[in-house]
Amino acid sequence: MEAEQTSTISWYLRMFSYLLIICGLVGFVVGAVVIYGAIADGFSSAGSLPLGDLVLGVAAAAANGITVATGLLGRLAARSPQRAGALRSLALAGVVASVLGLGLCYAAGGELPTSLIFNLLLMAACVVIAGNLAQSEQ
C-alpha cells in the first residue's frame, strides 16, 4: 500500500514539476524583458533608471530562476524520492526569494506583482508536496 502511495505522490510531483518549469521559464523571460525595458527607459531619459521597474525585473528573474531549478529537481525527486529533502530546501529558498522580491517591490514604491504572488503560492505547494514525499519514504 505504501509503494502505491509513493507512486501517486511521485506522479503528482512529476506533473507539478512540469508546471513549475513552464511557469518559471515564462516568468524569467518576463523578468528579463522588464529589466531590458527599465534599462532602455533609463538610457532614453538621460541616465536615470526607473528603480521600481528594475527591482521588479530582477526580483522576478531571480525568483523564477529558482522556480525552474525547483521544477528540474522535482523531476529528479519524482524518480528517486531520497532527493525530497533537497527539493524541499530549494522550494523553501523559492518561498524566501518570492517574499524578498515582494518586499523589495513594495519598498521601491511599486505595486505588488501578481507573478511573484503566484510564484510564492507555487513554491509553498512544492514545499508541501516534497514534505509528503519525504513522509511516504519513511
N, C-alpha and C positions, 0 to 999 in steps of 0.2 A: 504494500500500500504506500509506503514511504517513497519508493522509487517512482511510483506513478505521480505522486505529488511533486517531486523534484522535476520530473519530466514536464509537467504542466507549467511550473514556475519558469523553467528554462525556456519553454516555448514563448511564454508571455514576455520574458526578458529579451529574447531574440527579436520579437516583433517591436517591442518598445525601443530597442536599440536602433532599429531602422528609423523609427520616428525621431529619435534623438539626433541621428546623423543628418537626416534631411533638414530638420528644423535648425540644427546648429550650422549647417552649411549656408542655408538661406540667411540666417541671422548674421553670420560672419560677413557675407557679401554685403548685406545692408549696412553693417557697421563700417566696412571699408569704403562704401560709397558715401556715407555721411562724413567720414574723415576727409575723403577727397573733396567733397563739397565745402567743408569748413576751410580747408587749405586754399581752395580756389577762390572762395569769397574773401579770405584774408589777403591774398595777393591782389585781388581786384580793388580792395578798399584801402590801399596804401599801407599794408603791412599789419593791420590789427586782426588777429584771428577771432572768430566768434567762439568764445570759450565754451558756451553751452553745447553747441553742436560738436565741437572737438571732443569734449568729455563724453558725450553720448556715444559718439562713434567708437572711441577707444574702449569704453565700458562694454558696449555691445559686442565688439570684436573679441575682446578678452573672454567674456562670459560664454559666448557662443563657441569659441575655440575649445574651451573646457567641455562644452556640451558635445562637440564632435568627438573629442577624446573619450568621453564617458560612453558614448554610443559604440565606439570601436572596442573599448574594454568590455562593454556589456555583451558584445558578440562573443568575445573570448570567454567570458564568465558563464555564458549560457552553455558552452561546450564543456568547460571544466569548472564546476561550482566552487572549487577551492579558491578561486580568484574573487569571490564575493566580497571579501574584506577590502581588497584593493579597489573594487568597484564602488563600494560604499564610501571609502575615503575620498575618491575622486568626485563622487556625486556631492559629498559634503563640501568639497572645495568649490564646486559649481554653485552651491547654495550661497556660500560666503561671497563668491565673486559677484553673483547677482545682487545680493544685498548691498555690497560695497558700491556696485555700479549705480543702483538706485539712489543710494545716499549721495554719491558724487553728483549725479544729475540733479538731485534736489538742491544740493549745496551750490551748484553752479547757476541756479536760477531757472533751470529748465523744468518742463513737465516730467512726470514720471512716465517713462516709456513703457508701452504695453508689451513690447518684445522682451524686455528684461523681467517684467512681472510673469509673463508666460514661461520664460526660461527658469525662473525661480520655482514655479509650480512643477515643471518637468523634472528638475533636479530633486525636488522634495519627493516626488513619486518614485524616482530612481533609488533614493535612499531607502524607501520602504520596500521596494522590490528586492534590492540587494540584501536587506535585513531578513526578508522572508526566505531568500535563497540560502543564506548562511544558516538560518534556523533549521531548514529542512535537511541540511547536510549533517547536522549533529545527531 
